[in-house]
């Protein structure tokens, strides 16, 4: 599946390591076009590899930095399916 989406494996790996992130911040990190990254995020969400991350979860956990960093941005995190896929790719 991921071989049909260039750069998607890189995005999943970043989200696994860095935690929840927005398409805009990911695009800046990898120096990619925002619309391209947003399309990848949307596609990864449709196939079940990403879900929207509720910023309330960060507040409950006492993580204030993401709220400031992601002001008015939709933030995503990997799903268990993406975690399993990443494990099989790595092995």
C-alpha positions as semicolon CSV with decimal commas, in nm:
position;residue;x (nm);y (nm);z (nm)
1;X;0,000;0,000;0,000
2;X;0,263;0,253;0,103
3;X;0,472;0,192;-0,206
4;X;0,198;0,369;-0,404
5;X;0,230;0,678;-0,186
6;X;0,581;0,821;-0,205
7;X;0,691;0,983;0,121
8;X;0,404;0,831;0,322
9;X;0,634;0,589;0,502
10;X;0,856;0,883;0,597
11;X;0,555;1,071;0,737
12;X;0,435;0,771;0,938
13;X;0,785;0,724;1,080
14;X;0,801;1,090;1,182
15;X;0,464;1,074;1,355
16;X;0,566;0,755;1,535
17;X;0,882;0,918;1,669
18;X;0,780;1,281;1,719
19;X;0,416;1,228;1,816
20;X;0,108;1,409;1,688
21;X;0,174;1,664;1,417
22;X;-0,001;1,878;1,158
23;X;0,046;1,855;0,780
24;X;0,183;2,211;0,773
25;X;0,456;2,140;1,029
26;X;0,542;1,812;0,856
27;X;0,568;1,990;0,520
28;X;0,803;2,246;0,672
29;X;1,011;1,975;0,840
30;X;1,063;1,779;0,517
31;X;1,071;2,090;0,294
32;X;0,775;1,962;0,089
33;X;0,477;2,142;-0,062
34;X;0,197;2,180;0,194
35;X;-0,078;2,067;-0,048
36;X;0,116;1,750;-0,129
37;X;0,163;1,665;0,239
38;X;-0,200;1,747;0,315
39;X;-0,304;1,506;0,038
40;X;-0,082;1,235;0,189
41;X;-0,230;1,292;0,535
42;X;-0,583;1,274;0,393
43;X;-0,507;0,952;0,206
44;X;-0,334;0,794;0,507
45;X;-0,636;0,883;0,718
46;X;-0,876;0,728;0,465
47;X;-0,687;0,397;0,466
48;X;-0,673;0,388;0,845
49;X;-0,311;0,479;0,919
50;X;-0,382;0,820;1,078
51;X;-0,653;0,963;1,302
52;X;-0,725;1,315;1,416
53;X;-0,564;1,383;1,751
54;X;-0,792;1,556;1,995
55;X;-0,606;1,843;2,153
56;X;-0,811;1,785;2,471
57;X;-0,605;1,467;2,519
58;X;-0,289;1,675;2,534
59;X;-0,445;1,905;2,793
60;X;-0,548;1,608;3,010
61;X;-0,195;1,474;2,993
62;X;-0,052;1,810;3,091
63;X;0,119;1,871;2,758
64;X;0,074;2,242;2,699
65;X;0,333;2,282;2,424
66;X;0,129;2,108;2,149
67;X;-0,165;2,341;2,213
68;X;0,057;2,641;2,155
69;X;0,239;2,486;1,860
70;X;-0,076;2,363;1,682
71;X;-0,296;2,667;1,735
72;X;-0,597;2,626;1,501
73;X;-0,435;2,337;1,312
74;X;-0,569;1,986;1,269
75;X;-0,328;1,744;1,428
76;X;-0,295;1,373;1,347
77;X;-0,137;1,069;1,507
78;X;-0,069;0,715;1,387
79;X;-0,310;0,429;1,448
80;X;-0,232;0,078;1,570
81;X;-0,258;-0,036;1,209
82;X;0,022;0,203;1,112
83;X;0,229;0,088;1,408
84;X;0,189;-0,276;1,303
85;X;0,278;-0,193;0,944
86;X;0,589;-0,004;1,053
87;X;0,698;-0,303;1,262
88;X;0,660;-0,544;0,968
89;X;0,846;-0,309;0,734
90;X;1,130;-0,273;0,984
91;X;1,159;-0,651;1,045
